[in-house]
């Protein structure tokens, strides 16, 4: 993700919001091959701003806009509304996070 050719980790935290558990999309930077076995060398960049309070299910990296760097696509389930039968209706969306490296 950051262009150093070391594979970084993207995690989706889509736990049930009703349980009060944190949600969002998080990036963990790989320190490179020389330090990859040192857990303290990995850098947790935290949640991507704006991804809190949603139920993320899946994420993949792709060069969506063809600029040569990896962007992030994440699938999110959102509570849409309560239907006429009293059941919750949900929508599913794909969210594109453009890589700010370039």
KEFI-374161 format. One record per residue (C-alpha): residue in three letters; y negated, x, z negated. Coordinates in Angstrom, 2 decimals, padded with zeros to 5 digits. Each point is the difference from the previous one (the first is absolute). Last residue first. Example, Ala and Ser with C-alpha at 12.3 -4.5 7.8 and 13.67 -1.06 7.14 Angstrom:
[SER,[001.06,013.67,-007.14]];
[ALA,[003.44,-001.37,-000.66]];
***
This chain:
[UNK,[-009.54,000.73,005.02]];
[UNK,[001.57,-000.07,-003.49]];
[UNK,[-001.06,-003.64,-000.60]];
[UNK,[003.41,-001.41,001.00]];
[UNK,[-000.50,-003.60,001.01]];
[UNK,[001.66,-002.47,-002.38]];
[UNK,[001.50,-002.86,002.01]];
[UNK,[001.16,-003.12,-001.86]];
[UNK,[002.89,-002.12,001.24]];
[UNK,[-000.09,-003.51,-001.37]];
[UNK,[002.38,-002.48,-001.58]];
[UNK,[-001.20,-003.39,-001.13]];
[UNK,[001.26,-001.93,-002.99]];
[UNK,[000.24,-003.70,-000.82]];
[UNK,[000.55,-000.95,-003.62]];
[UNK,[001.90,-003.22,-000.60]];
[UNK,[-001.69,-003.21,-001.16]];
[UNK,[001.40,-002.05,002.89]];
[UNK,[-003.47,-000.19,001.53]];
[UNK,[-000.06,003.81,000.15]];
[UNK,[-001.64,002.32,-002.51]];
[UNK,[-002.00,002.68,001.75]];
[UNK,[000.17,003.40,001.69]];
[UNK,[001.50,002.38,-002.49]];
[UNK,[000.10,003.27,001.88]];
[UNK,[002.99,002.07,001.05]];
[UNK,[-000.94,003.42,001.33]];
[UNK,[001.53,002.21,002.67]];
[UNK,[-001.52,003.46,000.21]];
[UNK,[-001.00,002.12,002.99]];
[UNK,[-001.35,003.48,-000.67]];
[UNK,[-001.68,002.32,002.47]];
[UNK,[001.38,003.33,001.15]];
[UNK,[-002.26,002.34,001.92]];
[UNK,[-000.25,000.67,003.74]];
[UNK,[-002.80,-002.43,000.89]];
[UNK,[002.36,-002.51,001.63]];
[UNK,[-001.28,-003.05,-001.94]];
[UNK,[003.22,-000.92,-001.81]];
[UNK,[001.32,003.52,-000.60]];
[UNK,[002.84,-001.28,-002.16]];
[UNK,[000.91,000.10,-003.70]];
[UNK,[002.10,-002.75,-001.51]];
[UNK,[-000.34,-002.32,-002.98]];
[UNK,[002.03,-002.85,-001.51]];
[UNK,[-000.27,-002.82,-002.53]];
[UNK,[-003.50,-000.06,-001.40]];
[UNK,[-000.74,-002.90,-002.36]];
[UNK,[-003.76,000.02,-000.48]];
[UNK,[-002.14,000.60,-003.07]];
[UNK,[-001.20,003.51,000.86]];
[UNK,[-000.16,001.20,003.59]];
[UNK,[-003.79,000.16,000.17]];
[UNK,[-000.24,003.69,-000.77]];
[UNK,[003.16,001.91,000.97]];
[UNK,[001.87,000.49,-003.24]];
[UNK,[000.17,003.39,-001.61]];
[UNK,[-000.22,003.38,001.69]];
[UNK,[003.05,001.22,-001.94]];
[UNK,[000.14,003.71,000.67]];
[UNK,[003.35,001.80,000.08]];
[UNK,[-000.25,003.44,-001.60]];
[UNK,[001.19,-001.19,-003.43]];
[UNK,[003.38,-001.00,001.42]];
[UNK,[000.65,003.60,001.15]];
[UNK,[002.73,-000.08,002.65]];
[UNK,[-002.54,-000.50,002.82]];
[UNK,[-002.01,003.09,-000.98]];
[UNK,[000.79,002.39,002.88]];
[UNK,[000.76,-002.84,002.42]];
[UNK,[-003.37,-001.67,-000.26]];
[UNK,[-001.85,-001.75,-002.83]];
[UNK,[001.07,-003.47,001.22]];
[UNK,[-002.69,-002.59,-000.69]];
[UNK,[000.93,-003.28,-001.70]];
[UNK,[-001.66,-003.05,001.53]];
[UNK,[000.00,-003.42,-001.69]];
[UNK,[-000.07,-003.55,001.36]];
[UNK,[-000.68,-002.79,-002.46]];
[UNK,[001.44,-001.84,-002.96]];
[UNK,[-000.16,000.33,-003.76]];
[UNK,[002.29,-002.22,-002.09]];
[UNK,[-001.38,-003.12,-001.66]];
[UNK,[003.31,-001.83,000.26]];
[UNK,[-001.63,-002.68,002.15]];
[UNK,[-000.97,002.74,002.45]];
[UNK,[003.64,000.57,000.89]];
[UNK,[000.38,003.60,000.96]];
[UNK,[-001.20,001.10,003.39]];
[UNK,[-000.78,003.62,-000.68]];
[UNK,[000.30,001.61,003.38]];
[UNK,[000.47,003.73,000.03]];
[UNK,[-001.14,002.48,002.63]];
[UNK,[001.35,003.51,-000.30]];
[UNK,[-001.26,003.12,001.79]];
[UNK,[002.02,002.01,002.49]];
[UNK,[-001.41,003.54,000.30]];
[UNK,[-001.51,000.44,003.48]];
[UNK,[-003.45,000.87,-001.48]];
[UNK,[-001.71,-002.89,001.79]];
[UNK,[-000.84,-002.13,-003.05]];
[UNK,[002.44,-002.80,000.81]];
***
